């Protein structure tokens, strides 16, 4: 598996893996369970999830899960994942889901992580980012808006759950070589 590493100097994203299991289990709280995980994680469930995540990275599957890391010796602060295929998405759309552990919330890290994965998703061929939020999850909706997503509407999911959809056009980061050439002309 090629090691993907995305960074803005404050937040670094790398594939979520076996080395993250203990930190993930220690960081999970009632908000992550409620808004993201759907139930408390067990070690066995998390190990299986990591196996599936690793397989998606190795085989370029439709899910790419990153650990959100920060600090001089990067510490796992949460996760952010991309789903390039799932019910209700149209071709070119990618779903973005994120969650931070309690000690790392309120610092702008999720917004930075969203910006990083948007550039990555665009380079992978996605043209539009989708963030689906429970209408009661005001913090997650605020991250979507700060990251440049616009409210699109409330959508009934195949499960019957109603979620607010936020959308943003994705544009690949400019090629630094081409930008330098264009400036020199």
Secondary structure, DSSP 8 states (H G I E B T S, - for coil): ----EEE-SSEEEEE--GGGHHHHHHH--HHHIIIIISS---HHHHHHHHHHHHHHHHTT-SEEEEEEEETTTTEEEEEEEEESS-TT--TTEEEEEEEE-GGGTTSSHHHHHHHHHHHHHHHTT--EEEEEEETT-HHHHHHHHHTT-EEEEEEE-TTS-EEEEEEEE------HHHHHHHHH-
